[in-house]
Amino acid sequence: MIHLTSVSRRSEVNSEDYAAHTPIISNLKTWKFTKPVTLLVGENGSGKSTLLELIASSAGSITISGEDTYREETESLLKLVWSIRTKKGFYFKARDYSDFIERLQTIKRETREILAEIEARDPHSWEALPHRNTLADLKRLYGDGLEFRSHGESFLDLFQARFQPGGLYILDEPEAPLSPARQLTLISMIKEMIEEDAQFIIATHSPILMAFPGAEILELRDGVLHQTRFDELEHVTLTRDFLQNPERYLRHL
């Protein structure tokens, strides 16, 4: 399902906002989302992360760690149009994942300390119930803890625990810690979710994710979004050519 149908740049913006003057935002007019999965492709610095962050902020999304997505003064830069406004979903940045794990560890540690103090005073106190529920919820979602899994496995465990039907998921380079096999697992998880009315907007460097069946691929070049086919992407053609003849490239390094 396509919950978010279009995004456009507002005509009146604060001229002091840095994001307003990045090429991708300056050149943005109106872009319509036509598929449940949209892939943003481009070199580092092309503006993928800036665009995702502003969409997430304007959508009212929160990061996976529960923090606000962007500075308040940039929230008015984009206008979003919805078919059905969803409040499910989250904004995920791979580079912030270690902070999320530390946050979970802190929550568990502090909750256990508070619970121990309450039970020392009165083991049967109703005051302990919400803290026990917090620990039970964390156990249900993440098992013994994401920190006890490999980095790639814990990424997938997190998505498995937090994906919900009917959500909007904005993911910035989710393939970062994933092996090729794990990236295929992520594709399978996303396919299952779009069958349950979820929508995904994903920035990626991975040719594997770029091959997602039926996805709309938007390539950022010179600050402009271009609709592109999978087999026309430089990421894909370069990777294919390299794998067919690596010596052709390596001998010049």
N, C-alpha and C positions, 0 to 999 in steps of 0.2 A: 504494500500500500504506500502511496505517496502522501504523507502527511504535510510536509513542507513543499509547496508547489513552486514558489519562486522567491528569489532574493534580489534586491536592487539597492543601489546607493541612494540615500536621501539627498535631496537637492540642497538642503541647508544643513551644514555641518560646522562644528567648531574648527576654525582654521588653525588652532593651536594643537589639535589632535594629530599626533605623529602618524597614526594609522590612516588617517584621512588622506595623507599625501603619498602613501605608498602606491606604486603604479597599479597594482591589482585593484585597489579601492577607487583610485582616481578614474580609472577607465571603465569601472563596472557600471553598467546601465541596468538591465534586467536580465536575469538568467532563470529559465524555467527548468525545474527538475522533472524529467520524464520517466525515470526508472527508479525502482526501490533502492538500487545501489548506484551511487555516483562516486567515481574515482577521480581524485585530483592528482595530476602527475606534473612534475617539473623539477628543475634543478634546485638545490639548496639556495635559499635567498630569493626564490621566484615569487613568494608571497602565499604559498599554500597554508602555512600555519597561521599567518595573520588572518586570512579569509575564514579559516575554520574557527578561529577563536572569536571572531566577530559574529559569525553565524550562531555559535553556541551562546554567546552573551545575549544577543538579541532574542534568541529562543527561550531564554531563561533557564538554560541548562546549567547543571553544576558539574564540576570535575568529579572524577571517580572518588576523590578524597573528600568531597563535600565542600570544597572551597568555591568562591565566586570565580567565574571564568576570566573576567577582564575588568579593566578599570571602568568605573561607573560612567565617566564622561564619554566613553566611546560607544555606549550602548545604543545611541541614536543614529549611528552612522549607516545602518542598514535597515531596510524595510523588508519584513518577511510576510509572505502570504501563505495561508494554510487552507487545506481542504478540510481536515479535522485536526484541531489543536490538541496535541498530546503533551502530557506532563511527565510521561515516562521517558527513560533514557538517560544518557550522560555524555559528557565530553571527556575524552581520554587522550592524554599525551604520554607517549611511551617514556619520555625523558623524566616524567614526574612519578614514575611507578615506584621507585625506591622510597620516595617520600610517603607514598600511600602505605607501603608495608610498615614503615616506622610508625605511622599514625595508628595503624591497627595494633601494633605491639604496645604502644603507649595506652591506648584505650583498654586493652586487656589487663595490663599491669595495674593501672589506676583503679579499674573496676574490682579486681581481685583484692587490692589493698582496702578499698572501702568496704567490700563485702566481709573481709576478715574482721575489721573493726566492729561492724554491726553484729556479726555472729558471736564475737567475744563478749558483747554486752548481753545479747539475748539471741540464742540460736533459733528461736521460733518467731522472731520479729518479722512482721509484714514489710518492714522497711527494706528488707533484703531482697524482696521479690523482683523489683525492676532490675537490680544488678545481676541477679541470677539469670533473668531473661536476656539481658544484654550478652552475657557470656554464652548462653545457649544459642542465641541468634548467630553470633560469630562462629560458633562451632558448626552450626548447620550450614552456613554459607561457605566457610573456608577450611573446615576440618580442623586439624591441629594448628594450622597457620600456613599462610602462603610462603613464609620464610623457610619452611622445611622442604619445599619443593625446588626443583631446578628453576632457573629464571624463566625459561620458555614454558615449562609445565605450569608454573604459577600464573603466567599470563592467561593461559587457556582456562585454568581453574577459575580465575577471576571473571572472565567473560561468561563462562558456563553458569556461574553463580548469579551474575547480575543482569544478563540479558533477559528481557521480558517481552512478551507479545505486545505489539502496538506501540513500541518505543521508537524514538529518534536517537540514533547513535552516531556521534561525531568522533571519529577516530583518527588520530594523528600518528602515522607510521606504526601501526600495531604489529607489523612484522619484525620490528627491530630485534627482539631476542629469539625469534623463531627459526628453526631449521626449515628447509624446504618441505619436509614431511609435516611439520607442525603448521606450516602455512596452509597446507591442503586441509588440515583439520579445521583451521579457522574458517576457511571457505565453506566447509561443510556446515559449521555452526551458523554462519551468516545465512546460508541457503535455508536452513531450518527456520530461522527467525523471520525471514521475509515471507515465508509461507504462513507465518502467524502475524502478518500485517506490520512488521517492523520496517524501518527505513534507515539506510546507512549512507553517510557521507564520509569518505575515507581518503586521506592523503597518504600516498605510498610511493616507495621507490622499487617495490618488488614486482618483477615481471610475472610472478606466479599469481599475485593478487590482481594484477592488471588483466589477467585472463578470466576473471570472474564471468561466468556465463550471463549474457544479457545486460551487463553493467553499462552505464553511460560513462565514457572516459572524457574528461576535460583536461587538456594540456595547457599549462600556463607558460606562454612565451611572450616576452617583451611586455609583461604586465597585462596581457589579454587572455581570456579563456577561449580555447579553440576545441571544438568537438572533434575527436580523433578516434580512428580505428586502432585496435590492438596492434595489428601488424604494421602500422605506420609509426609507432612510438620508437624513439631512439633507444630507450631502455631495452626494448625488445629486440630490435635489429642488431644492436651492438652486442648484447648478450648472446644472441643466436650465432652471430658471426664469430665471436670469441670462442664459444664452445666447439664450433666446427673446425676452427684452426687457431688454437691459442698461440702457437709459435709465431704466427704472422704478426701478432701484437707484442708479444713478450720480447722478441729479438730486438725491438727498437727501444726498449727501456734501459 
